[in-house]
Amino acid sequence: MSAPGLTRISSVLRRMRSVKTARGSLLTAIAIALAAALGYLYFKTQGADFKRQNEVLALFRELKEIDARWDVDVLRVRNELAPAQVPTADYSASLARIRQELAAAAKELESPVLRGGVADLSNAFAHKAEMMDKFRKANAATQQALAQVLSSDTEIAGLVRGSWQDFRERERLVAAESAVVQLLAEAQRYYFAPGETQRKSVEALASDLRESAARLPPALREGISRLDGNVQQLLGAKPVEQELFVKLSFLPAGPRVDSLTTAFSRELESALTDSELYRVYLIAYSGALLILLGYLATRLIASYRLLHVANLALKAANEGLEQRVAERTRELTEALAQLKESEAQLIQTEKMSSLGQMVAGVAHEINTPLAYVKSSLGSVKGKLPELTQLIAESEKLLALLRAGASDPQQLAQQFTLAQKLVAQFKEHQVLDELQGLVKDGLYGIEQISEIVVNLRNFSRLDRSKVASFNLNEGLESTLLLAKHELKKHTVRKRFGDIPPITCSPSQINQVFLNLINNSAQAIESGQGVITLTTRQEGAEHVAVEIEDNGKGIAPEILPKIFDPFFTTKDVGKGTGLGLAIVYKIVEQHGGKIRVDSTLGVGTKFTMVLPLTPPAPAELAA
């Protein structure tokens, strides 16, 4: 099969593989998407953590209970005349525990209501606890002051009785005792109803009592002075207590618990509603997936049945043709291998075409043996159509077999045609005739080889041999061989002191010959200048430059010059393999080649080779 045919088949196979890969990737992506949607719906249908949410509601109720107890304590202590005998409860530990549990629940339940409200609620209760402590202290001071005021009743009564015998103005004693009793009554009323009017009444009675005490006995006067001090202490402590009581009445701790509880309950109800809705979606989605899976299973079963029928038919066809096809396949495989070998030989011949162009001086000596080769090849060419037709029809038969053709008639027709061509091929004795022609051609080739043996020092046909080689010497031998092509041009040699490199000398010589030949052909008219430069590039590389002052290369085609079969020469004057072979040889040696060119100025090829190349096996021709 020709190279374009193999290329097309390879391209088709690559496209089929890419389509199959793309289809598999698409099906995998669809399956992942369907599974992800199913998982998402299942996740959304999961019920809320009722146990944890009930614990949160219980914590809210506990906070509400603490707030209520605080309110009861405030009202109780305000209505007691003496300090409570039982100490009030301390809720600081409970509040710290509730705060930690609510914060943990907010993270665990991922509740926006808790995340936004727990911090404010904790701050409100912390503030109220602080205010409760201040209120208790203020109330204790007020109760103590009231107790001292009330205890003055007995003291004043005793002092009045003690002064009754010795003090003649007894009506003053009676008036003072009556004023004290009235002051004590007003002080108690002020304690329970601390209004501004009541406060002024207490202050007026205390002022009148102070004025009347100046005309009373000294002991009674001192007692009244102590009573007045206690009353002033009560008047100073009660406003502080009242202010704290008012602030406590308006603190938002209790309402915050109620609002947060309500919002959390609504959030729970909304979550339950969404869960039920997604449960409906999940049921519908699951039903759709079941229908889809049933449809795909039906299609798969149908495809399997068709494939099974086709396999049975193919097996039946192969049972009768397998042996004969195997024989024909071996014959065709051998013929194909011979064609590939011939193709490789043609490529090798093209590699040395530039060498042939340089030996114009010995061309007439090759003409005579070349006639044998030409005549033989002409006869071979006449036999090629039969061989080409046989190969083409055999390839069609193989293609039908590989494709598993279900049309037995078409397969039988193609097989009959291939069998007929093989019989005709044997009848005409094509192989015998080809062997005779090849023998004549080989005779001519032997004579040509005797002529070419004189070029052995240059070509070194043992191309797989790797040796130490001085590039300066290689350039010198190439110039001698290309002397006929370079006779119109001036060659400037700028050889540096370079170390030898390990390489395949014949391949490197071919690179030099191709590049020098291209430089000479780039100079269209007149006497040109070709400059050869060698130098050491760093410690491990050697560089070779081949520069000419020819017509140069256009920028738009410069990137293509190393492509196989690309040429700017006229038809019949170049195959486009020279620079491609140069690039391949340099690359196999682990080197690099670059080109710099300017239209109308010239072109310079720079080749950099390492002193030690890759493994010798890679340098084989």
C-alpha positions in Angstrom: 0.0 0.0 0.0 1.2 3.5 -0.8 2.3 6.0 1.9 -0.7 8.3 1.3 -3.1 5.3 1.7 -1.4 4.3 5.0 -1.6 7.9 6.1 -5.3 8.0 5.4 -6.0 4.8 7.2 -4.0 5.9 10.2 -5.9 9.2 10.2 -9.2 7.4 10.1 -8.2 5.1 13.0 -7.0 8.1 15.0 -10.3 9.9 14.4 -12.3 6.8 15.4 -10.2 6.5 18.6 -10.7 10.2 19.4 -14.5 9.9 18.8 -14.6 6.8 21.0 -12.6 8.5 23.7 -14.8 11.7 23.5 -18.0 9.6 23.7 -16.7 7.7 26.7 -15.7 10.9 28.4 -19.1 12.4 27.7 -21.0 9.4 29.1 -18.8 9.4 32.2 -19.5 13.1 32.7 -23.2 12.5 32.3 -23.2 9.6 34.8 -21.2 11.7 37.3 -23.7 14.6 36.9 -26.7 12.3 37.4 -25.2 10.7 40.5 -24.2 14.1 41.9 -27.8 15.3 41.4 -29.2 12.2 43.1 -26.8 12.7 46.0 -27.6 16.3 46.3 -31.4 15.6 46.5 -30.8 12.8 49.0 -28.7 15.1 51.1 -31.4 17.8 51.0 -34.1 15.3 52.1 -32.3 14.4 55.3 -34.3 15.4 58.3 -33.2 17.9 60.8 -31.4 16.9 64.0 -34.4 17.1 66.2 -32.5 15.9 69.3 -30.0 18.7 69.0 -32.7 21.3 68.2 -34.7 20.2 71.2 -31.6 20.6 73.3 -31.3 24.2 72.0 -35.0 24.9 72.8 -34.3 23.5 76.3 -31.4 25.9 76.7 -33.7 28.7 75.7 -36.2 27.6 78.3 -33.5 27.5 80.9 -32.5 31.0 80.1 -36.1 32.1 80.3 -36.4 30.5 83.7 -33.2 32.2 84.9 -34.6 35.5 83.7 -37.9 34.9 85.5 -36.1 34.0 88.7 -34.1 37.2 88.5 -37.4 39.2 88.1 -38.9 37.4 91.1 -35.8 38.1 93.2 -36.0 41.8 92.3 -39.6 42.1 93.3 -39.1 40.0 96.4 -36.2 41.9 97.8 -37.9 45.3 97.1 -40.9 44.2 99.2 -38.8 43.0 102.2 -38.0 45.3 105.1 -35.0 43.2 106.2 -32.2 41.5 104.3 -33.1 37.9 103.1 -31.9 35.2 105.4 -31.4 32.8 102.4 -28.7 33.9 99.9 -29.8 34.4 96.3 -28.8 31.8 93.7 -25.7 32.3 91.6 -26.4 31.5 87.9 -22.9 32.4 86.5 -21.9 28.8 86.0 -25.2 27.9 84.4 -24.9 30.9 82.0 -21.3 30.0 81.0 -22.4 26.4 80.3 -25.5 27.6 78.3 -23.3 30.0 76.3 -20.8 27.3 75.3 -23.5 24.8 74.4 -25.4 27.4 72.2 -22.2 28.3 70.5 -21.4 24.7 69.7 -25.0 24.1 68.5 -24.7 27.1 66.2 -21.6 25.6 64.5 -23.0 22.0 64.4 -26.5 22.9 63.1 -25.2 25.6 60.7 -28.2 27.7 61.8 -28.2 31.4 60.6 -30.5 32.3 63.5 -28.2 30.9 66.1 -25.1 32.3 64.5 -26.6 35.8 64.4 -28.4 35.7 67.8 -26.4 33.7 70.3 -23.7 36.3 70.7 -26.3 39.1 71.4 -28.2 36.9 73.7 -25.1 36.0 75.7 -24.2 39.6 76.0 -27.7 40.6 77.1 -27.7 37.9 79.9 -24.1 38.9 80.9 -25.2 42.5 81.2 -28.3 41.6 83.2 -26.3 39.4 85.6 -23.9 42.3 86.1 -26.9 44.6 86.8 -28.4 42.0 89.2 -25.2 42.0 91.2 -25.3 45.8 91.4 -29.0 45.8 92.3 -28.5 43.3 95.1 -25.7 45.4 96.6 -27.8 48.6 96.3 -30.8 46.9 97.9 -28.7 45.5 100.7 -27.5 49.0 101.5 -31.1 50.4 101.3 -32.5 47.7 103.6 -29.7 48.2 106.1 -30.4 51.9 106.1 -34.1 51.3 106.6 -33.4 48.8 109.4 -31.3 51.4 111.2 -34.1 54.0 110.8 -36.8 51.6 112.2 -34.5 50.6 115.1 -34.5 54.3 116.2 -38.2 54.0 117.2 -37.4 52.0 120.4 -34.3 54.2 121.1 -36.2 57.5 120.9 -39.1 56.1 123.0 -36.6 55.1 125.7 -34.9 58.5 125.6 -38.3 60.2 125.9 -39.3 58.2 129.0 -35.8 58.8 130.5 -36.2 62.6 130.1 -39.9 62.7 131.3 -39.2 63.3 135.0 -36.5 65.9 134.7 -37.6 67.9 131.6 -40.4 70.3 132.4 -41.6 71.0 128.8 -43.1 67.7 128.5 -45.3 68.7 125.5 -42.0 69.1 123.5 -41.2 65.5 124.4 -44.6 64.3 123.2 -44.3 66.4 120.0 -40.8 65.0 119.3 -41.9 61.4 119.8 -44.9 62.0 117.6 -42.6 63.6 114.9 -40.3 60.6 115.1 -43.2 58.1 114.7 -44.5 60.1 111.7 -40.9 60.3 110.2 -40.5 56.5 110.5 -43.9 55.9 108.9 -43.0 58.2 106.0 -39.6 56.5 105.6 -41.3 53.2 105.3 -43.7 54.6 102.7 -40.7 56.1 100.8 -39.0 52.7 100.8 -41.9 51.0 99.1 -42.9 53.9 96.9 -39.8 56.0 96.3 -41.5 58.9 94.5 -40.3 62.5 94.5 -43.3 63.7 96.6 -42.7 61.1 99.2 -39.0 62.0 99.3 -39.8 65.6 99.9 -42.2 64.7 102.7 -39.4 62.7 104.4 -36.9 65.5 104.0 -39.4 68.0 105.4 -40.2 65.9 108.5 -36.5 65.3 109.1 -35.8 69.0 108.8 -38.6 69.8 111.3 -37.3 67.2 113.7 -33.8 68.6 113.5 -35.0 72.1 114.3 -37.1 70.9 117.3 -34.3 68.8 118.6 -32.4 72.0 119.6 -34.7 72.6 122.5 -34.7 69.0 123.8 -32.6 67.2 126.3 -29.0 66.4 125.1 -29.5 62.6 125.2 -32.7 62.8 123.2 -31.1 65.3 120.8 -28.2 62.9 120.1 -30.7 60.1 119.4 -32.6 62.3 117.0 -29.2 63.2 115.3 -28.5 59.5 114.8 -32.0 59.0 113.4 -31.5 61.9 111.0 -28.2 60.3 109.8 -29.9 57.0 109.2 -32.7 58.8 107.3 -30.1 60.6 105.1 -28.4 57.3 104.4 -31.8 55.8 103.3 -32.5 58.8 101.1 -29.1 58.4 99.5 -29.2 54.6 98.9 -32.8 54.3 97.7 -32.4 56.4 94.4 -29.5 54.2 93.4 -31.6 51.0 94.0 -34.5 52.6 92.2 -32.4 53.5 89.1 -31.0 49.9 88.9 -34.6 48.6 89.3 -35.8 50.7 86.4 -32.8 49.6 84.2 -33.5 45.9 85.0 -37.1 46.4 84.0 -36.1 47.5 80.5 -33.3 45.0 79.9 -33.9 43.0 76.7 -32.7 39.6 78.0 -36.1 38.0 78.3 -37.5 39.4 75.1 -34.3 38.3 73.2 -34.9 34.8 74.4 -38.5 34.9 73.2 -37.6 36.4 69.8 -34.7 34.0 69.3 -36.9 31.0 70.3 -39.6 32.1 67.8 -37.1 32.6 65.0 -35.4 29.3 65.6 -38.7 27.5 65.6 -39.7 29.2 62.3 -36.3 28.2 60.9 -36.9 24.6 62.0 -40.4 24.6 60.4 -38.9 26.0 57.1 -36.2 23.3 57.1 -38.9 20.6 57.5 -40.9 22.1 54.7 -37.8 22.2 52.4 -37.0 18.6 53.3 -40.5 17.5 52.4 -40.2 19.4 49.1 -36.9 17.9 48.2 -38.2 14.5 49.1 -40.9 14.9 46.4 -38.2 16.0 44.0 -36.1 12.9 44.9 -39.0 10.6 44.3 -39.7 12.2 40.8 -36.0 12.2 39.9 -35.6 8.5 41.0 -38.6 7.6 38.8 -37.0 9.4 35.8 -33.7 7.6 36.4 -35.4 4.2 36.6 -37.2 4.9 33.3 -33.9 6.0 31.7 -32.1 2.9 33.0 -34.9 0.7 31.6 -34.6 2.4 28.2 -30.8 2.0 28.2 -31.1 -1.7 29.2 -33.6 -2.3 26.4 -31.2 -0.7 23.9 -28.3 -2.6 25.3 -30.1 -5.9 25.0 -31.1 -5.1 21.4 -27.5 -4.2 20.5 -26.2 -7.3 22.1 -28.6 -9.4 20.0 -27.6 -7.7 16.8 -23.9 -8.1 17.7 -24.5 -11.8 18.5 -26.2 -12.4 15.1 -23.3 -10.6 13.3 -20.7 -12.6 15.2 -22.4 -15.9 14.3 -22.5 -14.9 10.6 -18.9 -13.8 10.7 -17.8 -17.0 12.4 -19.6 -19.1 9.8 -17.9 -17.1 7.0 -14.5 -17.4 8.6 -14.7 -21.1 9.1 -14.5 -21.7 5.3 -12.1 -18.9 4.3 -9.8 -18.8 7.3 -7.1 -21.1 5.9 -7.1 -19.7 2.4 -7.1 -16.1 3.7 -4.2 -16.9 6.0 -2.1 -18.2 3.0 -3.0 -15.1 0.9 -2.3 -12.9 3.9 1.2 -14.3 4.3 2.0 -13.8 0.6 0.7 -10.2 0.7 2.6 -9.5 3.9 5.8 -10.6 2.3 5.1 -8.5 -0.8 4.3 -5.5 1.4 7.6 -6.0 3.3 9.5 -6.1 0.1 7.8 -2.8 -1.0 8.7 -1.2 2.3 12.3 -2.4 1.9 12.3 -0.9 -1.6 10.9 2.4 -0.2 13.7 2.5 2.4 16.3 1.9 -0.3 14.9 4.7 -2.3 15.1 7.1 0.6 18.7 6.0 1.1 19.4 6.6 -2.5 17.9 10.1 -2.2 20.2 10.7 0.8 23.2 10.2 -1.5 21.7 12.1 -4.5 23.7 15.2 -3.7 26.9 13.1 -3.9 25.8 11.9 -7.3 25.5 15.5 -8.4 29.0 16.3 -7.4 30.7 13.6 -9.5 29.8 14.9 -12.9 33.3 14.0 -14.0 32.7 10.3 -13.8 29.1 10.3 -15.1 29.9 9.0 -18.6 31.6 6.0 -17.1 28.3 5.0 -15.4 26.1 5.4 -18.5 26.9 1.9 -19.9 26.1 -0.2 -16.8 23.3 2.2 -16.1 21.7 1.0 -19.4 21.3 -2.5 -17.9 19.6 -1.0 -14.9 17.4 1.2 -16.9 16.3 -1.6 -19.2 15.6 -3.9 -16.3 13.6 -1.2 -14.4 11.6 -0.4 -17.6 10.5 -4.0 -17.8 9.8 -4.1 -14.1 7.7 -1.0 -14.5 5.6 -2.9 -17.1 4.9 -5.6 -14.6 4.0 -3.3 -11.8 0.3 -2.7 -12.8 -0.5 -6.4 -12.4 1.2 -6.5 -9.0 -0.4 -3.2 -8.0 -3.9 -4.5 -9.0 -3.3 -7.7 -7.1 -2.3 -5.8 -4.0 -5.2 -3.4 -4.2 -7.8 -6.1 -4.6 -6.2 -8.1 -1.8 -6.3 -5.0 0.5 -10.0 -4.6 -0.3 -10.6 -8.3 0.7 -8.7 -7.8 3.9 -10.6 -4.6 4.6 -13.9 -6.5 4.2 -12.7 -9.2 6.6 -11.5 -6.7 9.2 -14.7 -4.7 9.0 -16.8 -7.9 9.5 -18.9 -7.4 6.4 -22.4 -8.9 6.8 -22.9 -9.3 3.0 -21.6 -12.8 2.1 -22.2 -12.1 -1.6 -19.9 -9.1 -1.7 -17.3 -11.0 0.3 -17.4 -13.9 -2.1 -17.1 -11.7 -5.2 -14.1 -9.9 -3.8 -12.5 -13.2 -2.9 -13.1 -14.6 -6.4 -11.6 -11.5 -8.0 -8.5 -11.8 -5.7 -8.1 -15.5 -6.5 -8.4 -14.8 -10.3 -5.7 -12.1 -10.1 -3.4 -14.5 -8.2 -3.9 -17.2 -10.9 -3.2 -14.7 -13.6 -0.1 -13.5 -11.8 1.2 -17.1 -11.7 0.2 -17.8 -15.3 2.3 -14.9 -16.7 5.3 -16.0 -14.6 5.7 -12.5 -13.4 8.0 -13.5 -10.5 10.3 -15.4 -12.7 10.5 -12.5 -15.2 11.1 -10.1 -12.3 13.9 -12.2 -11.0 15.6 -12.2 -14.4 15.3 -8.4 -14.7 16.6 -7.9 -11.2 19.5 -10.1 -12.0 20.4 -7.9 -15.1 20.0 -4.9 -13.0 22.3 -6.3 -10.3 24.9 -6.9 -13.0 24.8 -3.2 -13.9 24.9 -2.2 -10.3 28.0 -4.3 -9.7 29.8 -2.4 -12.5 28.6 0.9 -11.0 29.9 -0.1 -7.6 33.4 -0.6 -9.1 33.3 3.0 -10.2 32.0 4.3 -6.9 34.7 2.4 -4.9 37.0 5.3 -5.6 34.8 7.5 -3.4 35.1 5.1 -0.4 37.2 7.4 1.7 34.5 10.0 1.5 31.3 8.0 1.7 32.3 5.3 4.2 29.4 3.0 3.4 29.6 1.3 6.7 27.3 3.9 8.1 26.6 2.2 11.4 30.3 2.5 12.3 31.0 5.2 15.0 34.5 6.6 15.2 36.5 9.6 16.3 36.4 12.1 13.5 37.9 15.6 12.9 35.3 17.9 11.3 38.0 19.9 9.6 39.2 16.9 7.7 35.6 16.0 6.8 35.2 19.5 5.3 38.4 19.2 3.3 37.4 15.9 1.7 33.9 17.2 0.9 35.5 20.2 -0.8 37.6 17.9 -2.9 34.6 15.9 -4.0 32.5 19.0 -4.7 35.4 20.7 -6.6 33.5 20.5 -9.9 30.4 22.3 -8.4 32.5 24.9 -6.7 34.9 25.8 -9.5 33.0 29.1 -10.2 33.0 30.2 -6.6 35.5 31.2 -3.9 35.7 29.1 -0.8 37.0 30.7 2.4 38.1 28.3 5.1 38.2 29.6 8.7 39.0 26.4 10.5 39.6 26.6 14.2 41.6 24.3 16.4 38.8 21.9 17.4 39.0 18.5 19.1 37.7 15.4 17.2 34.2 14.2 18.0 32.6 10.8 18.2 30.2 10.3 15.3 29.3 8.4 12.1 31.7 10.0 9.6 29.7 9.0 6.5 26.6 10.7 7.9 28.5 13.9 8.9 30.1 14.0 5.4 26.7 13.7 3.8 25.5 16.7 5.9 28.5 18.7 4.7 28.0 17.7 1.1 24.3 18.6 1.1 24.8 22.0 2.8 27.8 22.9 0.5 25.8 21.8 -2.6 22.8 24.0 -1.5 25.1 27.0 -1.0 26.6 26.6 -4.5 23.2 26.3 -6.0 21.9 29.3 -4.1 24.4 31.5 -6.0 22.5 31.9 -9.3 25.0 33.9 -11.4 28.5 35.3 -11.2 31.2 34.3 -8.7 30.0 33.7 -5.2 31.8 33.3 -1.9 31.2 30.3 0.4 32.7 30.6 3.9 33.4 27.6 6.1 34.0 28.2 9.8 34.7 25.8 12.6 35.1 26.6 16.3 34.7 25.1 19.7 31.4 25.9 21.3 31.9 25.7 25.1 33.6 22.7 26.7 31.5 19.9 25.2 30.4 21.1 21.7 31.9 22.0 18.3 30.2 24.4 15.8 30.4 24.4 12.0 29.1 27.4 9.9 28.5 27.2 6.1 27.7 30.7 4.8 27.1 31.9 1.2 26.3 35.2 -0.4 23.5 33.8 -2.6 19.9 34.9 -3.1 18.8 34.1 0.4 15.5 32.5 1.6 12.2 34.3 1.9 11.0 34.7 5.6 7.7 33.0 4.8 9.3 29.8 3.7 12.2 29.8 6.1 10.4 27.7 8.8 9.6 25.0 6.2 13.0 24.3 4.7 13.6 21.2 6.9 10.3 19.7 6.1 10.5 16.5 4.0 9.6 16.9 0.3 9.6 20.7 0.6 11.7 22.4 -2.2 11.8 25.7 -4.0 13.6 24.3 -7.0 12.0 23.7 -10.4 10.2 20.4 -11.0 12.8 17.6 -11.7 15.7 19.5 -10.0 15.1 18.6 -6.4 13.1 16.2 -4.2 13.0 18.2 -1.0 14.8 15.5 1.1 18.3 16.9 1.3 17.8 19.3 4.2 15.3 16.9 5.9 18.1 14.3 6.0 20.5 16.9 7.3 18.2 17.8 10.1 17.6 14.1 11.0 21.3 13.3 11.1 22.2 16.3 13.2 19.4 15.5 15.6 20.4 11.8 15.9 23.9 12.9 16.9 22.4 15.0 19.7 23.2 18.3 18.0 21.2 21.3 16.7 21.1 23.2 13.4 19.7 26.6 12.7 19.6 28.8 9.7 19.8 32.6 9.3 19.0 34.1 5.9 18.3 37.5 4.3 17.0 38.0 0.8 19.6 39.3 -1.5 22.4 39.0 1.1 22.9 35.2 1.7 22.3 32.3 4.0 24.2 30.8 6.9 23.7 27.3 8.4 25.1 26.8 11.9 25.5 23.2 13.1 26.5 22.5 16.8 27.5 18.9 17.6 28.5 17.4 21.0 31.9 15.8 21.5 30.1 12.7 22.7 26.9 11.8 20.9 24.0 9.6 22.1 24.2 5.8 22.1 25.9 4.4 19.0 22.8 2.4 18.1 20.9 5.6 17.4 23.4 6.7 14.8 22.8 3.8 12.4 21.6 4.7 9.0 
